[in-house]
Amino acid sequence: MRTAKVEQSAPSKPPRLLAGELTPEVVCDWDNTCTTYFMHKDIEAADQVKMIAFGMLDARLHTWYLAQRAILDAGTFNEYMTALKSAWLEKHWDIKLRRKVLGSQQGNHPFYEWVLELQNQNALLYGGTSHLDNDQLWNQLEANICNELTIPVLRANLADDLTLREWIEEIKHLDDKRLDDLAAHKKIAEELFKSSKRNISSNNRPSSSKTYTSSTCLGSLTEVEQILLSKHRGCFKCRKFYVSHQSKDCPNGAPEATNYKSLMEADALTAKPKTRTVAAVTPVNAVMPTSTIEEVSDSDDDLCIAPLETAHLIWPCLLTGPSINYFEHVDALIDHRSHLVLIDENIVTKLGMRRRKLHTKIEAKSAFTDSVSLPFSFSEYVLLSPSSLNNDWTSHTIHAIVALGLSVPLLLGGPFLQHNYLVIDHETRTCISKNSQYDLLNAPQRIQRVTKAHPSRRDVLHMRKNVIRELKGALGPQYHKVKQHATSKSNDITSVLCRRIDTLAFIEDNKEHLERLDKEMRRKYDDRFPEDIPHIDELPTDIVH
């Protein structure tokens, strides 16, 4: 778990205690930062804990505060810090830290660096019983300085009325002088060591005069020796036969005069490489002069001979197009010697890819110069983006020339390799992307999950028409019955409307007559409609008919 950290954008802004493990250093930093904030904002003692409590961003500390919020808010900030240390710091951390301070020694460290480290550790104990006062810290420093510094301190005979700070400054000067002397002695020792190494190497180097004497003691070549060396490709300096160098660049040097023997023809024949003689016979049975062929040594069986052929680099990939709603599995041939990307016309037709016209036709012919096949040309191309079987890697969009009768479904040449930053290693049979380090030819084994392509709007409309056509074929009789019923119903509505129109026309034409009949009927049955009949809202509710 990482260590917690205290952040504060400005002294007048509330500090934040980030999540992490609390250490004495972090708690001390949190205490100092909060105190600085209280001073700049002039926050009263009763509100200090409330103002900084929610700056503890660790969920554990936040929950701890909420569980005893009333107690912590009612207390002082010092009580809050005491509770925080007791709850979240290691048990007896102050005692362990005090023992660490008391057991510390200067050792090989510079005196002042060691003092600063002890003072920082002792500062974490401030306010507790484990804190060392100046006298205790002074005794600790004086008792644990290094042995090399003890004698200089005693010889300095420092005054007794010095303060701790003044005493530390005096000891620092003495220690700096000790370190300077130590560095100077080390430099002198290194120079002496380098000088001794140079002397040893010069003593072990062979003397040039001795070599010169050895070569001069050897007599000059005789006329016979010169002829032998010239005849048998020898060197006039090292006097060896059948060598590949000359005297001006001879790496061997002149031979020793004490062991030298005059050169003989037998020496040349012994040094001559072994050969075998083969007679060459012409078709006319004339015997020609013999010629020499270098004899095959026993090590010829170990020669590294390239294989006659190697397997093709086949990449199983996925393609899709407007005519299908799935991915088509295609075995593509990767050929870095091809300057084009070719795709078979049958694949283009099956996938329904959009064909585009080339601005200029591309002419091609057979690789065999004596082939009887006629030259052919390419005039169309498509855009495609093949992907791996596990869809972990997808190619950038590339141009593929449409080829009729291609021997492979897809041939991926130089444009595919260059555009996707692919590097082929024929020895390990890999094709690795420099960007993602994905190996096309050795993909990780995993369950293939082929994702269906989302249909286009045109495909959706086409499928909708097919569904409607299928429904009409399957529900033909029911469709006609429903249509007839709707037609008959519409006829009934028409007749009703006609009758209603006639009725309204009759009423309009006989309006006066109908009003007169209405008055007569009211007068005739006047006793049936008395004027004192109460309103329906005023009728009694306790009478049941």
Backbone torsions as a table, in degrees:
resi	resn	phi	psi	omega
1	MET	NA	136.5	-177.8
2	ARG	-74.8	159.1	-178.6
3	THR	-79.2	143.3	178.4
4	ALA	-65.5	165.6	-176.4
5	LYS	-146.2	145.0	-179.7
6	VAL	-105.1	132.4	178.7
7	GLU	-126.8	144.9	176.0
8	GLN	-155.5	119.1	-176.7
9	SER	-70.2	-31.9	179.5
10	ALA	-156.5	156.0	-179.7
11	PRO	-59.4	-25.8	-179.4
12	SER	-90.3	2.3	179.7
13	LYS	-103.4	146.7	179.9
14	PRO	-62.2	135.3	178.5
15	PRO	-75.4	162.9	178.4
16	ARG	-128.6	134.6	176.8
17	LEU	-104.4	104.9	-175.9
18	LEU	-71.7	160.2	-176.8
19	ALA	-67.0	144.7	179.0
20	GLY	152.0	-179.0	-179.0
21	GLU	-79.1	133.3	179.9
22	LEU	-82.3	135.5	175.2
23	THR	-125.0	163.8	177.6
24	PRO	-56.5	-35.4	178.8
25	GLU	-65.3	-42.4	-179.3
26	VAL	-67.3	-41.5	179.7
27	VAL	-64.0	-40.4	177.8
28	CYS	-64.5	-41.1	177.8
29	ASP	-64.1	-40.3	178.0
30	TRP	-64.0	-40.8	178.4
31	ASP	-62.6	-47.9	-178.2
32	ASN	-66.1	-40.3	-178.8
33	THR	-66.5	-42.4	178.4
34	CYS	-64.4	-41.4	179.2
35	THR	-62.6	-41.0	176.8
36	THR	-61.9	-40.7	178.9
37	TYR	-64.1	-41.5	179.1
38	PHE	-62.2	-39.1	-178.3
39	MET	-68.4	-41.3	-177.8
40	HIS	-72.3	-32.8	-178.3
41	LYS	-96.8	-3.5	178.8
42	ASP	53.6	53.2	-177.8
43	ILE	-87.0	135.3	179.8
44	GLU	-68.5	155.6	-175.7
45	ALA	-62.8	-32.8	-177.2
46	ALA	-70.5	-22.2	-176.3
47	ASP	-107.1	3.0	-173.3
48	GLN	-66.3	-44.9	-178.3
49	VAL	-64.2	-39.6	-179.3
50	LYS	-63.3	-34.6	-174.0
51	MET	-73.9	-23.6	-176.1
52	ILE	-116.9	-7.0	-174.1
53	ALA	-62.4	-40.4	-177.2
54	PHE	-80.9	4.2	171.1
55	GLY	-82.6	-7.7	175.3
56	MET	-79.4	103.1	-172.9
57	LEU	-85.7	-8.4	176.6
58	ASP	-73.6	129.8	-177.3
59	ALA	-61.1	-33.4	180.0
60	ARG	-67.7	-45.3	179.2
61	LEU	-67.0	-37.5	179.8
62	HIS	-64.2	-42.4	178.0
63	THR	-66.1	-39.5	177.8
64	TRP	-60.9	-39.8	179.4
65	TYR	-68.8	-44.3	-178.6
66	LEU	-64.1	-32.4	-178.4
67	ALA	-66.1	-27.9	-179.9
68	GLN	-132.6	40.4	-175.8
69	ARG	-62.0	-42.7	-177.2
70	ALA	-62.0	-42.2	-178.5
71	ILE	-68.6	-44.6	-177.6
72	LEU	-68.1	-40.2	179.8
73	ASP	-66.9	-31.5	-179.1
74	ALA	-76.7	-21.7	-178.4
75	GLY	-89.0	-176.0	179.5
76	THR	-88.9	172.1	179.5
77	PHE	-67.8	-35.8	178.0
78	ASN	-63.7	-39.0	177.1
79	GLU	-66.2	-36.7	177.0
80	TYR	-63.4	-43.5	179.9
81	MET	-65.9	-37.8	177.7
82	THR	-63.3	-42.2	178.5
83	ALA	-66.3	-37.9	179.6
84	LEU	-64.5	-44.9	179.1
85	LYS	-64.9	-40.6	-178.3
86	SER	-66.6	-33.0	-174.6
87	ALA	-86.1	-31.8	-167.9
88	TRP	-121.4	-13.0	175.3
89	LEU	-89.8	161.5	-179.8
90	GLU	-61.1	143.3	-178.4
91	LYS	-63.4	133.6	-178.3
92	HIS	59.8	33.8	-179.4
93	TRP	-63.5	-35.0	-177.9
94	ASP	-68.9	-37.3	178.7
95	ILE	-67.2	-41.4	179.6
96	LYS	-65.5	-38.8	179.4
97	LEU	-69.2	-37.0	177.9
98	ARG	-64.1	-41.3	178.7
99	ARG	-65.4	-34.3	177.4
100	LYS	-65.7	-39.9	178.7
101	VAL	-66.8	-43.9	-178.1
102	LEU	-68.5	-26.9	-178.8
103	GLY	-93.3	1.5	-177.4
104	SER	-77.2	142.3	177.1
105	GLN	-130.0	155.4	-177.0
106	GLN	-66.4	-46.8	-179.5
107	GLY	62.0	-130.2	-179.0
108	ASN	-93.2	2.2	-178.6
109	HIS	-77.6	150.0	170.4
110	PRO	-60.3	145.1	-173.5
111	PHE	-59.4	-45.3	-173.9
112	TYR	-68.8	-37.4	177.0
113	GLU	-63.8	-40.1	178.4
114	TRP	-64.7	-40.3	179.2
115	VAL	-64.1	-44.3	179.9
116	LEU	-61.5	-39.2	179.3
117	GLU	-64.5	-43.2	178.8
118	LEU	-65.9	-40.2	179.6
119	GLN	-64.8	-38.8	178.1
120	ASN	-65.8	-41.3	178.5
121	GLN	-67.6	-38.8	179.2
122	ASN	-68.8	-29.3	178.7
123	ALA	-65.3	-29.2	178.4
124	LEU	-67.5	-21.4	-179.3
125	LEU	-91.9	2.4	-176.3
126	TYR	-63.2	136.6	-179.2
127	GLY	93.7	-5.3	179.4
128	GLY	-118.3	174.2	-178.0
129	THR	-74.2	-16.7	-178.1
130	SER	-85.2	-7.1	-177.1
131	HIS	-69.7	138.3	178.6
132	LEU	-92.2	131.2	175.2
133	ASP	-79.4	-179.0	-175.3
134	ASN	-62.1	-40.8	-179.5
135	ASP	-65.1	-43.2	179.3
136	GLN	-64.9	-41.9	179.5
137	LEU	-66.9	-36.9	178.2
138	TRP	-61.5	-47.2	178.9
139	ASN	-61.1	-38.6	179.9
140	GLN	-64.7	-43.0	179.8
141	LEU	-67.1	-43.3	-176.6
142	GLU	-66.8	-31.7	-176.7
143	ALA	-83.1	-14.4	-172.4
144	ASN	-123.4	18.0	173.3
145	ILE	-71.4	160.2	-175.5
146	CYS	-68.5	159.6	-177.1
147	ASN	-64.6	-34.7	-179.2
148	GLU	-66.2	-19.8	-177.9
149	LEU	-98.6	-12.8	-175.9
150	THR	-65.5	-48.0	-178.4
151	ILE	-63.6	-47.2	177.6
152	PRO	-59.1	-34.5	179.1
153	VAL	-67.6	-41.9	179.1
154	LEU	-66.2	-38.7	179.9
155	ARG	-70.2	-26.9	-179.3
156	ALA	-67.8	-24.7	177.4
157	ASN	50.4	60.5	-176.5
158	LEU	-67.2	152.6	-178.6
159	ALA	-67.8	152.5	-178.2
160	ASP	-82.0	-17.3	-176.0
161	ASP	-94.2	16.6	178.8
162	LEU	-74.2	146.3	172.1
163	THR	-81.7	171.9	-179.7
164	LEU	-61.8	-41.3	-179.2
165	ARG	-65.6	-43.1	179.5
166	GLU	-65.1	-38.6	179.1
167	TRP	-64.4	-41.0	178.8
168	ILE	-63.0	-39.2	179.5
169	GLU	-64.3	-41.6	179.6
170	GLU	-64.7	-43.7	179.6
171	ILE	-66.1	-33.9	178.8
172	LYS	-62.3	-41.7	178.6
173	HIS	-63.4	-42.4	178.8
174	LEU	-64.0	-39.9	-179.2
175	ASP	-70.1	-36.2	177.6
176	ASP	-63.0	-40.3	177.8
177	LYS	-64.6	-38.4	178.1
178	ARG	-63.6	-42.7	-179.7
179	LEU	-67.3	-37.2	177.7
180	ASP	-64.8	-43.6	177.8
181	ASP	-62.5	-39.5	179.5
182	LEU	-64.6	-40.0	178.7
183	ALA	-66.7	-38.7	179.2
184	ALA	-66.0	-42.9	178.4
185	HIS	-63.4	-38.1	179.2
186	LYS	-65.3	-39.5	179.4
187	LYS	-65.4	-41.9	179.0
188	ILE	-63.4	-41.2	-179.9
189	ALA	-64.0	-39.1	179.2
190	GLU	-66.2	-40.0	178.6
191	GLU	-65.6	-40.2	177.4
192	LEU	-64.0	-38.5	180.0
193	PHE	-65.6	-43.1	178.5
194	LYS	-64.9	-39.5	179.6
195	SER	-64.5	-40.6	179.1
196	SER	-66.0	-35.6	178.1
197	LYS	-65.9	-39.5	178.5
198	ARG	-64.5	-39.7	-180.0
199	ASN	-65.9	-40.2	-179.9
200	ILE	-65.4	-42.5	-179.3
201	SER	-66.7	-35.9	179.1
202	SER	-70.1	-33.2	178.3
203	ASN	-70.8	-32.8	-179.3
204	ASN	-81.9	-12.4	-178.8
205	ARG	-72.0	132.8	-179.4
206	PRO	-64.5	144.6	-177.2
207	SER	-76.5	134.9	-179.8
208	SER	-70.4	-30.5	-179.9
209	SER	-68.1	-33.7	179.7
210	LYS	-66.7	-41.9	178.5
211	THR	-64.6	-40.5	-179.7
212	TYR	-64.5	-38.0	179.7
213	THR	-66.3	-38.5	-179.8
214	SER	-64.3	-40.6	-178.3
215	SER	-75.1	-34.1	-178.5
216	THR	-74.3	-24.6	178.5
217	CYS	-70.2	-18.5	-179.4
218	LEU	-80.3	132.1	-179.0
219	GLY	-69.9	163.0	179.7
220	SER	-73.4	162.3	-178.7
221	LEU	-68.4	140.1	174.2
222	THR	-81.5	169.5	-179.5
223	GLU	-64.3	-38.1	179.1
224	VAL	-65.4	-42.3	179.7
225	GLU	-64.6	-38.8	178.0
226	GLN	-63.1	-40.1	178.9
227	ILE	-66.0	-42.7	179.3
228	LEU	-63.0	-44.1	-179.6
229	LEU	-65.6	-37.7	178.4
230	SER	-69.2	-37.9	-178.1
231	LYS	-71.4	-34.5	-174.2
232	HIS	-111.4	32.5	173.7
233	ARG	50.2	53.5	-178.4
234	GLY	-100.1	172.7	179.8
235	CYS	-107.8	131.4	-178.0
236	PHE	-75.1	-11.3	-178.2
237	LYS	-95.5	-56.9	179.4
238	CYS	-84.6	-12.1	174.7
239	ARG	59.3	43.2	175.7
240	LYS	-114.2	146.4	-178.2
241	PHE	-89.7	153.0	173.8
242	TYR	52.4	60.9	175.6
243	VAL	-117.1	162.9	-175.0
244	SER	-100.0	14.2	-179.5
245	HIS	-128.8	172.3	176.9
246	GLN	-114.1	174.0	-174.4
247	SER	-65.5	-29.3	-176.9
248	LYS	-71.8	-25.4	178.0
249	ASP	-121.9	34.0	-179.1
250	CYS	-70.8	124.9	179.6
251	PRO	-87.3	-8.8	-172.8
252	ASN	-91.1	-33.0	-175.9
253	GLY	83.3	171.6	-178.3
254	ALA	-72.3	146.2	179.3
255	PRO	-71.9	160.8	178.4
256	GLU	-69.4	136.8	-177.3
257	ALA	-69.7	-28.2	-176.8
258	THR	-68.8	-32.8	-177.1
259	ASN	-103.8	7.0	-173.7
260	TYR	-81.6	139.0	174.4
261	LYS	-125.4	148.3	-179.1
262	SER	-61.8	144.7	-177.5
263	LEU	-75.3	139.8	-179.8
264	MET	-127.0	164.8	177.5
265	GLU	-62.0	-34.5	179.6
266	ALA	-64.2	-35.3	177.6
267	ASP	-63.9	-39.0	179.6
268	ALA	-67.3	-42.0	179.1
269	LEU	-66.2	-34.3	178.1
270	THR	-66.6	-38.8	-178.9
271	ALA	-80.2	-10.4	-177.0
272	LYS	-70.2	135.1	177.8
273	PRO	-61.9	145.1	-178.7
274	LYS	-72.7	135.1	178.6
275	THR	-133.9	165.5	175.0
276	ARG	-126.3	148.5	-174.7
277	THR	-101.4	131.7	179.7
278	VAL	-126.3	132.5	178.5
279	ALA	-85.6	130.5	178.6
280	ALA	-98.6	124.4	-176.3
281	VAL	-116.8	131.9	179.6
282	THR	-89.1	166.1	-180.0
283	PRO	-62.1	-19.5	-178.6
284	VAL	-93.2	15.6	176.1
285	ASN	62.5	23.0	175.4
286	ALA	-88.5	128.0	-178.5
287	VAL	-80.6	120.1	-178.7
288	MET	-96.5	164.0	177.3
289	PRO	-59.2	146.2	-178.2
290	THR	-71.7	150.1	176.6
291	SER	-126.4	152.0	-177.0
292	THR	-99.8	138.9	175.2
293	ILE	-121.9	136.0	-176.8
294	GLU	-61.6	130.4	-177.6
295	GLU	-69.5	137.8	179.5
296	VAL	-76.2	123.7	-178.8
297	SER	-80.2	169.7	-179.5
298	ASP	-66.0	-20.1	-176.9
299	SER	-85.7	0.9	-178.8
300	ASP	-66.1	-23.7	179.1
301	ASP	-68.0	-18.6	-177.4
302	ASP	-93.4	4.0	-179.3
303	LEU	-65.0	143.5	179.6
304	CYS	-86.8	109.9	-178.3
305	ILE	-110.6	131.5	-179.0
306	ALA	-66.5	148.4	178.4
307	PRO	-68.1	158.3	-179.0
308	LEU	-68.3	-35.4	179.6
309	GLU	-152.7	160.7	176.5
310	THR	-128.1	158.7	-178.7
311	ALA	-71.2	150.9	177.9
312	HIS	-68.6	156.0	175.4
313	LEU	-92.7	99.4	-177.3
314	ILE	-102.9	128.6	178.9
315	TRP	-115.8	108.7	174.4
316	PRO	-69.9	123.3	-176.4
317	CYS	-138.0	177.0	-178.1
318	LEU	-119.9	137.7	175.2
319	LEU	-129.3	155.7	176.5
320	THR	-144.1	166.2	-178.9
321	GLY	-160.4	176.6	-176.9
322	PRO	-64.4	-24.2	-175.1
323	SER	-83.2	-10.5	-178.7
324	ILE	-129.4	154.0	177.6
325	ASN	-111.1	29.7	178.0
326	TYR	-146.6	178.3	179.5
327	PHE	-99.0	132.1	179.4
328	GLU	-90.3	129.4	178.4
329	HIS	-80.1	123.9	-178.2
330	VAL	-132.1	134.8	174.2
331	ASP	-93.9	104.3	-176.7
332	ALA	-92.6	143.4	176.6
333	LEU	-96.7	121.9	177.2
334	ILE	-92.1	118.8	-177.1
335	ASP	-134.0	102.7	-177.5
336	HIS	-73.6	-11.3	178.3
337	ARG	-83.1	-14.4	179.6
338	SER	-84.5	134.2	179.5
339	HIS	-90.9	4.9	179.7
340	LEU	-129.9	161.1	168.1
341	VAL	-107.5	120.6	-175.5
342	LEU	-115.5	145.4	176.8
343	ILE	-134.9	139.7	-177.9
344	ASP	-69.5	142.2	-176.7
345	GLU	-63.9	-32.0	179.7
346	ASN	-63.9	-37.8	177.8
347	ILE	-66.1	-40.7	179.3
348	VAL	-61.6	-43.1	179.9
349	THR	-67.2	-41.5	-178.8
350	LYS	-64.5	-41.1	-178.6
351	LEU	-83.4	-12.2	179.6
352	GLY	69.8	34.8	-178.9
353	MET	-71.9	148.4	178.3
354	ARG	-76.9	124.7	-179.6
355	ARG	-90.5	139.2	179.2
356	ARG	-122.7	148.1	-177.7
357	LYS	-86.3	138.0	173.4
358	LEU	-77.4	143.3	177.1
359	HIS	-65.4	-36.4	178.8
360	THR	-132.9	132.0	179.9
361	LYS	-65.7	147.6	178.4
362	ILE	-103.7	119.3	-179.7
363	GLU	-90.6	144.8	179.0
364	ALA	-148.3	158.2	177.0
365	LYS	-148.0	173.4	-176.0
366	SER	-66.5	152.3	179.3
367	ALA	-73.2	-17.0	-179.7
368	PHE	-93.6	124.6	-174.2
369	THR	-66.7	-28.8	-178.4
370	ASP	-97.6	17.7	-178.7
371	SER	-72.9	144.0	-178.9
372	VAL	-89.1	-4.1	-179.2
373	SER	-70.7	144.8	-178.3
374	LEU	-79.8	153.8	175.7
375	PRO	-63.0	151.0	179.3
376	PHE	-132.3	162.8	-174.8
377	SER	-134.0	158.2	177.3
378	PHE	-116.7	136.7	-177.5
379	SER	-129.4	-5.5	-176.8
380	GLU	-130.7	155.4	175.9
381	TYR	-146.7	162.8	177.4
382	VAL	-131.3	163.2	175.2
383	LEU	-104.1	131.6	-180.0
384	LEU	-146.3	161.9	-179.3
385	SER	-143.4	83.5	-178.7
386	PRO	-67.5	152.2	179.2
387	SER	-132.5	161.8	179.7
388	SER	-70.9	164.7	-177.3
389	LEU	-63.4	-30.9	180.0
390	ASN	-94.9	6.5	178.5
391	ASN	60.1	20.9	176.2
392	ASP	-79.5	-22.7	-178.6
393	TRP	-138.0	133.9	179.6
394	THR	-129.9	134.7	-178.5
395	SER	-73.9	153.2	167.8
396	HIS	-66.4	158.5	-179.4
397	THR	-64.2	129.6	-177.3
398	ILE	-128.0	160.2	175.4
399	HIS	-91.7	129.1	178.7
400	ALA	-120.7	124.3	179.7
401	ILE	-76.4	131.8	179.2
402	VAL	-79.1	121.7	-178.0
403	ALA	-122.2	134.9	178.8
404	LEU	-87.5	128.8	177.1
405	GLY	72.7	30.8	177.9
406	LEU	-67.9	138.7	-175.5
407	SER	-71.1	-17.9	177.3
408	VAL	-126.3	153.6	180.0
409	PRO	-61.5	-38.0	-175.8
410	LEU	-147.9	130.3	177.5
411	LEU	-117.4	116.3	-176.7
412	LEU	-100.5	110.7	-177.1
413	GLY	-103.9	-152.4	-174.5
414	GLY	-57.0	-43.9	180.0
415	PRO	-58.2	-38.7	178.3
416	PHE	-65.2	-44.0	-178.1
417	LEU	-68.9	-41.3	-177.1
418	GLN	-71.3	-43.1	-175.7
419	HIS	-68.6	-25.6	-179.2
420	ASN	-104.9	8.6	177.0
421	TYR	55.8	51.4	-177.6
422	LEU	-101.2	141.5	179.6
423	VAL	-122.9	128.4	-178.5
424	ILE	-102.4	132.8	173.5
425	ASP	-117.2	107.2	-176.2
426	HIS	-70.8	-26.7	-179.4
427	GLU	-68.2	-48.2	-179.3
428	THR	-92.4	-3.6	-179.9
429	ARG	54.7	61.1	178.2
430	THR	-128.9	153.6	175.0
431	CYS	-137.4	95.4	-167.6
432	ILE	-109.6	137.0	175.0
433	SER	-79.5	129.1	-179.6
434	LYS	-70.1	-21.8	-178.8
435	ASN	-81.8	-48.6	-173.9
436	SER	-108.3	-4.1	-177.7
437	GLN	60.2	23.7	179.0
438	TYR	-85.3	132.9	-179.4
439	ASP	-98.4	112.1	-177.3
440	LEU	-66.4	-35.4	-174.3
441	LEU	-87.4	-10.5	180.0
442	ASN	-136.9	63.3	-178.4
443	ALA	-70.3	148.1	177.5
444	PRO	-62.9	141.1	-179.3
445	GLN	-72.9	125.0	178.4
446	ARG	-157.4	165.4	-179.8
447	ILE	-69.5	128.7	-178.1
448	GLN	-75.9	126.1	177.7
449	ARG	-122.9	101.1	-177.1
450	VAL	-89.2	122.7	-179.9
451	THR	-93.5	127.8	179.8
452	LYS	-71.7	140.9	179.6
453	ALA	-72.3	144.0	179.6
454	HIS	-73.8	126.7	-177.4
455	PRO	-66.4	148.5	178.0
456	SER	-80.5	173.2	-179.8
457	ARG	-63.9	-37.9	178.2
458	ARG	-63.6	-40.2	178.7
459	ASP	-64.8	-38.2	179.7
460	VAL	-64.2	-44.4	178.4
461	LEU	-63.5	-39.2	179.1
462	HIS	-64.7	-43.3	178.2
463	MET	-65.7	-34.2	179.3
464	ARG	-64.8	-43.0	177.7
465	LYS	-62.6	-40.2	179.3
466	ASN	-64.2	-39.7	178.9
467	VAL	-64.2	-43.2	179.6
468	ILE	-63.6	-41.8	179.1
469	ARG	-63.2	-40.1	179.6
470	GLU	-67.9	-38.6	178.2
471	LEU	-65.2	-39.7	178.5
472	LYS	-64.5	-38.4	179.2
473	GLY	-69.0	-36.2	-177.8
474	ALA	-82.6	-29.6	-176.3
475	LEU	-114.5	36.8	-178.1
476	GLY	-61.1	-54.9	-178.4
477	PRO	-60.1	-44.1	179.9
478	GLN	-62.7	-35.0	-179.9
479	TYR	-63.6	-41.8	-179.4
480	HIS	-68.4	-38.7	178.5
481	LYS	-62.5	-45.2	179.3
482	VAL	-62.6	-38.6	-179.7
483	LYS	-66.3	-41.6	178.3
484	GLN	-64.9	-42.1	179.0
485	HIS	-61.7	-40.8	178.8
486	ALA	-65.7	-35.9	179.6
487	THR	-68.2	-44.2	179.6
488	SER	-64.9	-38.2	179.5
489	LYS	-65.8	-38.0	178.0
490	SER	-66.4	-32.5	177.1
491	ASN	-67.0	-41.4	178.1
492	ASP	-60.7	-42.0	179.8
493	ILE	-62.2	-37.3	-179.7
494	THR	-64.8	-43.0	-180.0
495	SER	-66.1	-38.9	178.2
496	VAL	-63.0	-42.3	178.9
497	LEU	-62.9	-39.4	179.8
498	CYS	-64.2	-42.7	179.2
499	ARG	-65.1	-38.8	-180.0
500	ARG	-65.7	-38.0	178.5
501	ILE	-64.9	-40.7	178.5
502	ASP	-63.5	-39.7	-179.9
503	THR	-63.9	-45.6	180.0
504	LEU	-64.2	-36.5	177.9
505	ALA	-66.3	-39.3	178.0
506	PHE	-64.1	-42.3	179.8
507	ILE	-63.6	-39.5	-178.9
508	GLU	-67.3	-38.0	-179.1
509	ASP	-72.2	-30.2	-176.4
510	ASN	-113.1	36.0	-176.2
511	LYS	-64.2	-46.0	-178.4
512	GLU	-65.5	-41.0	-180.0
513	HIS	-65.2	-40.5	-179.6
514	LEU	-68.6	-36.3	177.5
515	GLU	-65.8	-38.6	178.9
516	ARG	-65.6	-40.6	177.4
517	LEU	-65.2	-34.1	179.6
518	ASP	-65.6	-41.3	179.6
519	LYS	-66.9	-40.0	179.4
520	GLU	-64.2	-40.8	179.8
521	MET	-65.7	-38.7	178.5
522	ARG	-66.2	-40.0	-179.6
523	ARG	-70.5	-37.1	-179.6
524	LYS	-66.3	-39.2	-178.7
525	TYR	-111.0	45.1	-177.7
526	ASP	-67.5	-32.2	179.8
527	ASP	-70.6	-15.0	178.6
528	ARG	-83.5	-15.0	-177.6
529	PHE	-128.9	69.1	178.8
530	PRO	-66.6	154.8	-177.6
531	GLU	-79.2	-17.4	-178.2
532	ASP	-90.5	14.4	177.1
533	ILE	-67.4	123.6	-178.3
534	PRO	-69.3	162.0	177.3
535	HIS	-69.6	154.4	-176.6
536	ILE	-59.9	-30.0	179.3
537	ASP	-72.3	-18.2	-177.5
538	GLU	-99.0	0.3	179.9
539	LEU	-68.8	147.6	178.8
540	PRO	-68.7	146.3	-177.7
541	THR	-101.0	-7.0	-177.6
542	ASP	-94.4	5.6	-179.8
543	ILE	-106.4	127.4	-179.7
544	VAL	-113.8	126.4	178.3
545	HIS	-82.9	NA	NA
